Amino acid sequence: MTNTVQQEEQANPYNAKKDYHVEDKPFTPANQLYFEEPSEKNKLFDSNDITEVNSTANVNTEELETSKDVPYKKPDYKKRYDDLKRHYDSKLNEFKSREQELLEEAANNRPTYKAP
């Protein structure tokens, strides 16, 4: 009888510690709704205890940060189109003039052919 010894495979040491292996947030399963945890400034209650919800004395309404809602402003598509068209035309003229300059330069630098 022959006894064979199997060597255990070693993991690649270069993959041992990567920055994406660090777990910075607790795991939340995907079957729950996503919501962003409120910052300390935007917490409505002093603690996370559900029994404190009934009392209104623990509510932080003065310190809440609120974003001012800006009324919807309809975009001016005509002005945007005119600006883009003007830019396109100026670039087109610039490219055409550059092409003409290069063609003239190539024509001027062409060697003259002399018959033998």
C-alpha positions as protocol buffer text, in pm:
chain_id: "A"
residue {
  index: 1
  type: MET
  ca { x: 0 y: 0 z: 0 }
}
residue {
  index: 2
  type: THR
  ca { x: 118 y: 337 z: -97 }
}
residue {
  index: 3
  type: ASN
  ca { x: 32 y: 639 z: 109 }
}
residue {
  index: 4
  type: THR
  ca { x: 3 y: 954 z: -103 }
}
residue {
  index: 5
  type: VAL
  ca { x: 22 y: 1289 z: 59 }
}
residue {
  index: 6
  type: GLN
  ca { x: -186 y: 1562 z: -97 }
}
residue {
  index: 7
  type: GLN
  ca { x: -51 y: 1909 z: -65 }
}
residue {
  index: 8
  type: GLU
  ca { x: -297 y: 2175 z: 34 }
}
residue {
  index: 9
  type: GLU
  ca { x: -330 y: 2454 z: -221 }
}
residue {
  index: 10
  type: GLN
  ca { x: -199 y: 2788 z: -102 }
}
residue {
  index: 11
  type: ALA
  ca { x: -394 y: 3102 z: -176 }
}
residue {
  index: 12
  type: ASN
  ca { x: -226 y: 3370 z: -381 }
}
residue {
  index: 13
  type: PRO
  ca { x: -52 y: 3596 z: -125 }
}
residue {
  index: 14
  type: TYR
  ca { x: -86 y: 3898 z: -354 }
}
residue {
  index: 15
  type: ASN
  ca { x: -465 y: 3883 z: -324 }
}
residue {
  index: 16
  type: ALA
  ca { x: -465 y: 3862 z: 55 }
}
residue {
  index: 17
  type: LYS
  ca { x: -532 y: 4226 z: 145 }
}
residue {
  index: 18
  type: LYS
  ca { x: -701 y: 4447 z: -111 }
}
residue {
  index: 19
  type: ASP
  ca { x: -876 y: 4773 z: -44 }
}
residue {
  index: 20
  type: TYR
  ca { x: -1205 y: 4633 z: -167 }
}
residue {
  index: 21
  type: HIS
  ca { x: -1191 y: 4353 z: 93 }
}
residue {
  index: 22
  type: VAL
  ca { x: -1254 y: 4602 z: 373 }
}
residue {
  index: 23
  type: GLU
  ca { x: -1614 y: 4597 z: 483 }
}
residue {
  index: 24
  type: ASP
  ca { x: -1714 y: 4944 z: 593 }
}
residue {
  index: 25
  type: LYS
  ca { x: -2093 y: 4908 z: 610 }
}
residue {
  index: 26
  type: PRO
  ca { x: -2302 y: 4643 z: 776 }
}
residue {
  index: 27
  type: PHE
  ca { x: -2469 y: 4398 z: 543 }
}
residue {
  index: 28
  type: THR
  ca { x: -2825 y: 4478 z: 438 }
}
residue {
  index: 29
  type: PRO
  ca { x: -3014 y: 4219 z: 233 }
}
residue {
  index: 30
  type: ALA
  ca { x: -3142 y: 4311 z: -111 }
}
residue {
  index: 31
  type: ASN
  ca { x: -3504 y: 4230 z: -30 }
}
residue {
  index: 32
  type: GLN
  ca { x: -3534 y: 4550 z: 176 }
}
residue {
  index: 33
  type: LEU
  ca { x: -3593 y: 4895 z: 40 }
}
residue {
  index: 34
  type: TYR
  ca { x: -3286 y: 5112 z: -2 }
}
residue {
  index: 35
  type: PHE
  ca { x: -3270 y: 5426 z: 202 }
}
residue {
  index: 36
  type: GLU
  ca { x: -2982 y: 5642 z: 304 }
}
residue {
  index: 37
  type: GLU
  ca { x: -2902 y: 5660 z: 672 }
}
residue {
  index: 38
  type: PRO
  ca { x: -2961 y: 6014 z: 801 }
}
residue {
  index: 39
  type: SER
  ca { x: -2663 y: 6215 z: 913 }
}
residue {
  index: 40
  type: GLU
  ca { x: -2636 y: 6330 z: 1273 }
}
residue {
  index: 41
  type: LYS
  ca { x: -2756 y: 6677 z: 1177 }
}
residue {
  index: 42
  type: ASN
  ca { x: -3064 y: 6547 z: 999 }
}
residue {
  index: 43
  type: LYS
  ca { x: -3185 y: 6305 z: 1263 }
}
residue {
  index: 44
  type: LEU
  ca { x: -3538 y: 6381 z: 1367 }
}
residue {
  index: 45
  type: PHE
  ca { x: -3513 y: 6211 z: 1708 }
}
residue {
  index: 46
  type: ASP
  ca { x: -3233 y: 6211 z: 1964 }
}
residue {
  index: 47
  type: SER
  ca { x: -3209 y: 5833 z: 1975 }
}
residue {
  index: 48
  type: ASN
  ca { x: -3324 y: 5536 z: 1769 }
}
residue {
  index: 49
  type: ASP
  ca { x: -3562 y: 5411 z: 2040 }
}
residue {
  index: 50
  type: ILE
  ca { x: -3914 y: 5364 z: 1903 }
}
residue {
  index: 51
  type: THR
  ca { x: -4076 y: 5446 z: 2237 }
}
residue {
  index: 52
  type: GLU
  ca { x: -3960 y: 5807 z: 2213 }
}
residue {
  index: 53
  type: VAL
  ca { x: -4167 y: 5869 z: 1904 }
}
residue {
  index: 54
  type: ASN
  ca { x: -4481 y: 5936 z: 2105 }
}
residue {
  index: 55
  type: SER
  ca { x: -4332 y: 6227 z: 2296 }
}
residue {
  index: 56
  type: THR
  ca { x: -4285 y: 6548 z: 2095 }
}
residue {
  index: 57
  type: ALA
  ca { x: -4028 y: 6694 z: 2335 }
}
residue {
  index: 58
  type: ASN
  ca { x: -3751 y: 6483 z: 2183 }
}
residue {
  index: 59
  type: VAL
  ca { x: -3795 y: 6608 z: 1829 }
}
residue {
  index: 60
  type: ASN
  ca { x: -3510 y: 6816 z: 1679 }
}
residue {
  index: 61
  type: THR
  ca { x: -3699 y: 7048 z: 1446 }
}
residue {
  index: 62
  type: GLU
  ca { x: -3474 y: 7353 z: 1489 }
}
residue {
  index: 63
  type: GLU
  ca { x: -3147 y: 7187 z: 1386 }
}
residue {
  index: 64
  type: LEU
  ca { x: -3269 y: 7010 z: 1073 }
}
residue {
  index: 65
  type: GLU
  ca { x: -3100 y: 7103 z: 748 }
}
residue {
  index: 66
  type: THR
  ca { x: -3350 y: 7170 z: 475 }
}
residue {
  index: 67
  type: SER
  ca { x: -3273 y: 7215 z: 111 }
}
residue {
  index: 68
  type: LYS
  ca { x: -3455 y: 7502 z: -51 }
}
residue {
  index: 69
  type: ASP
  ca { x: -3665 y: 7381 z: -338 }
}
residue {
  index: 70
  type: VAL
  ca { x: -3592 y: 7569 z: -656 }
}
residue {
  index: 71
  type: PRO
  ca { x: -3897 y: 7602 z: -877 }
}
residue {
  index: 72
  type: TYR
  ca { x: -3882 y: 7419 z: -1208 }
}
residue {
  index: 73
  type: LYS
  ca { x: -3743 y: 7634 z: -1481 }
}
residue {
  index: 74
  type: LYS
  ca { x: -3827 y: 7530 z: -1834 }
}
residue {
  index: 75
  type: PRO
  ca { x: -3508 y: 7499 z: -2041 }
}
residue {
  index: 76
  type: ASP
  ca { x: -3469 y: 7736 z: -2333 }
}
residue {
  index: 77
  type: TYR
  ca { x: -3406 y: 7494 z: -2619 }
}
residue {
  index: 78
  type: LYS
  ca { x: -3399 y: 7763 z: -2888 }
}
residue {
  index: 79
  type: LYS
  ca { x: -3114 y: 7947 z: -2719 }
}
residue {
  index: 80
  type: ARG
  ca { x: -2928 y: 7619 z: -2662 }
}
residue {
  index: 81
  type: TYR
  ca { x: -2974 y: 7520 z: -3026 }
}
residue {
  index: 82
  type: ASP
  ca { x: -2858 y: 7862 z: -3148 }
}
residue {
  index: 83
  type: ASP
  ca { x: -2547 y: 7846 z: -2928 }
}
residue {
  index: 84
  type: LEU
  ca { x: -2460 y: 7498 z: -3051 }
}
residue {
  index: 85
  type: LYS
  ca { x: -2520 y: 7595 z: -3413 }
}
residue {
  index: 86
  type: ARG
  ca { x: -2302 y: 7905 z: -3379 }
}
residue {
  index: 87
  type: HIS
  ca { x: -2022 y: 7699 z: -3220 }
}
residue {
  index: 88
  type: TYR
  ca { x: -2052 y: 7431 z: -3488 }
}
residue {
  index: 89
  type: ASP
  ca { x: -2036 y: 7689 z: -3770 }
}
residue {
  index: 90
  type: SER
  ca { x: -1732 y: 7861 z: -3621 }
}
residue {
  index: 91
  type: LYS
  ca { x: -1548 y: 7531 z: -3580 }
}
residue {
  index: 92
  type: LEU
  ca { x: -1643 y: 7428 z: -3934 }
}
residue {
  index: 93
  type: ASN
  ca { x: -1505 y: 7753 z: -4076 }
}
residue {
  index: 94
  type: GLU
  ca { x: -1191 y: 7714 z: -3865 }
}
residue {
  index: 95
  type: PHE
  ca { x: -1132 y: 7360 z: -3995 }
}
residue {
  index: 96
  type: LYS
  ca { x: -1194 y: 7465 z: -4357 }
}
residue {
  index: 97
  type: SER
  ca { x: -949 y: 7755 z: -4333 }
}
residue {
  index: 98
  type: ARG
  ca { x: -689 y: 7528 z: -4170 }
}
residue {
  index: 99
  type: GLU
  ca { x: -739 y: 7274 z: -4450 }
}
residue {
  index: 100
  type: GLN
  ca { x: -689 y: 7547 z: -4713 }
}
residue {
  index: 101
  type: GLU
  ca { x: -369 y: 7661 z: -4540 }
}
residue {
  index: 102
  type: LEU
  ca { x: -232 y: 7308 z: -4536 }
}
residue {
  index: 103
  type: LEU
  ca { x: -319 y: 7251 z: -4903 }
}
residue {
  index: 104
  type: GLU
  ca { x: -148 y: 7578 z: -5003 }
}
residue {
  index: 105
  type: GLU
  ca { x: 156 y: 7492 z: -4792 }
}
residue {
  index: 106
  type: ALA
  ca { x: 178 y: 7148 z: -4953 }
}
residue {
  index: 107
  type: ALA
  ca { x: 145 y: 7301 z: -5301 }
}
residue {
  index: 108
  type: ASN
  ca { x: 420 y: 7558 z: -5229 }
}
residue {
  index: 109
  type: ASN
  ca { x: 660 y: 7301 z: -5088 }
}
residue {
  index: 110
  type: ARG
  ca { x: 614 y: 7056 z: -5375 }
}
residue {
  index: 111
  type: PRO
  ca { x: 946 y: 6991 z: -5549 }
}
residue {
  index: 112
  type: THR
  ca { x: 958 y: 7097 z: -5913 }
}
residue {
  index: 113
  type: TYR
  ca { x: 1013 y: 6813 z: -6155 }
}
residue {
  index: 114
  type: LYS
  ca { x: 1283 y: 6852 z: -6417 }
}
residue {
  index: 115
  type: ALA
  ca { x: 1294 y: 6613 z: -6708 }
}
residue {
  index: 116
  type: PRO
  ca { x: 1622 y: 6431 z: -6757 }
}
